Amino acid sequence: MPFVEGHPKPANSGRKKGTPNRLTGDIGARIEALGCDPIEGMARLAMDENNTPELRGRMYAELAGYLYPKRKAIKVASDSCGVPRLITVRYEPSPAESAQTAG
């Protein structure tokens, strides 16, 4: 049954979650048919000391993206003037610690 504009989407319609689109699936199949493993290729380039440091660094950076999530920026709070707030941490010994150091 075709979708009619203005009506809700039928349940369980569309591509299931995690299903690659046709182009992605075709490319993956072609690469696999060639016996090519892009991750292994990047790892070999990164570990080969005959390659330039720039290329090796780029390959390590690409590989790290598959293993570790990218960090998001941390927002720094500020007052209305845009100046970051200063937080002072002061250590004051407890009464029991004061008694021990005094005596």
N, C-alpha and C positions, 0 to 999 in steps of 0.2 A: 504494500500500500504506500503510495507516494506521500511525502511530507506536505502538509498543507500549512501555509504561512498563517501564524496566529494561533495555531493549535499546539498543545504541548508535545514534546518529543516522545515517541513511544518508548516504553521500558525496554532495556537491553538492546537498543538500536545503536548503530555505529560500530566503529572498530573497538575491540576489547583492549583494555589497558595493557600496555607492554607489547602489543602487536606492532611490528615495524611497518611503515608504509611500503608500497610495492617497490619503489626505487631503492630504498635502503636495503630491503631484502635481496633484490637483484644484485646490487653491488657486493653485498656480503657473500653471496653465493659465488660470484665470479672470483673474488679474492680467495675464497676457500678452495675453489677449483684449481687455482694456480699454485696452491700450497704456500701461500704467502701469509705470514703472521706479522702484521704491522707493529704490534707491541714488542715482539721479539726483535724485529729489525731496529726499532728505536733503541732497545736495550743494548744491542750489539754496537750500534753507532756510538752510544754514550760511553761504553766501556773500552772502545778501541783507542788506545793512546796515540795512534797515528793521525787521528782526526784533530781538527783545530779545537782549542778550548771553547771557542764560541759555539761550534756545532755540538760538542759534547754537553755543554751547559744547557743548550736549548733542548736537547733530547732528555736530559735529566729533569728539566722543568716540566716538559710534557708528560713524562712518566709519573712524576709526583702528583700531577693533577688526577691521575687514576687511583692513587692510593690515599691521598689526604685531601680533605675538604678545604676550599678556599676560605680564608678568614675574612670576616666582614669588618668594616671600619667601626671603631668604637666612638660613639658620640660623647663629646665632652660638654658637660653642663656649664653654663655661664650665667652671670647676672644680666640685667637688662642692658648694660653697656657693652656686652660682648666679651667681657674680661673673664677668664676662667676663675672659678672660686678657688681659694687657697684652703686646704684642709691641713690643720696642724694636729699631729698626734703627739701627745705628751704622756710619758710613763710616770706614774706616781706610785711608789711602793705602798703596799697595804700596811696597816698598823702592825701586823705581825712581822713583816719584813723590816719595817723601820726599827722595831724593838731589837731585832737580831743584829742589825748593823750598828746600833747605838751601844750595845752592851757587849 
